[in-house]
């Protein structure tokens, strides 16, 4: 399979099946996904996995899913390192999504207001020098999005210096 074959096929499932997601599978995918660019080979990420019954703590915060992966990023004091670390975490998330897709595991990447409230995130074990970069809702899809799977062609604009 080539990445170009995935055009429009990476949308998360509309609904998840009531099927457990293996913690071992998530760990295997993460072990490959961490090959993300970062100067100095820093690993500014940490993960919190919640499946049933632990997924119940996500009630009211997220859509229902068989499992959740909180992707945390360390908050460096140095602005340059902080932005570089966040970019590396975003690359890691995309790597994870691609790897999960190979295993027919659906991933919805979500952002919510509660993620920026330390009083709410501390119940998950988020440290004071970390923040949640994204919450990944994980599960096997009951049905995939059936819309147009071909992305619209766009005109790229760039200038040569």
DAWOQUI-V177791 format. One line per field, one symbol per residue. ss: DSSP state (A for helix, B for strand, O for the rest). A space follows every 10 residues. Layout:
# DAWOQUI-V177791
ss: ???
This chain:
# DAWOQUI-V177791
ss: OOAAAAOOOO OOOOBBOOOO OOAAAAAAAA AAAOOOOOAA AOOOBBBBBB BOOAAAAAOO OOOOOOBBBB BBBBOOOOAA AAAAAAAAAA AAAAAAAAAA AAOOOBBBBB OOAAAAOAAA AAAAOOOOOB BBBBBBBBBO BBBOOOOOOO OOOOOOOOOO O
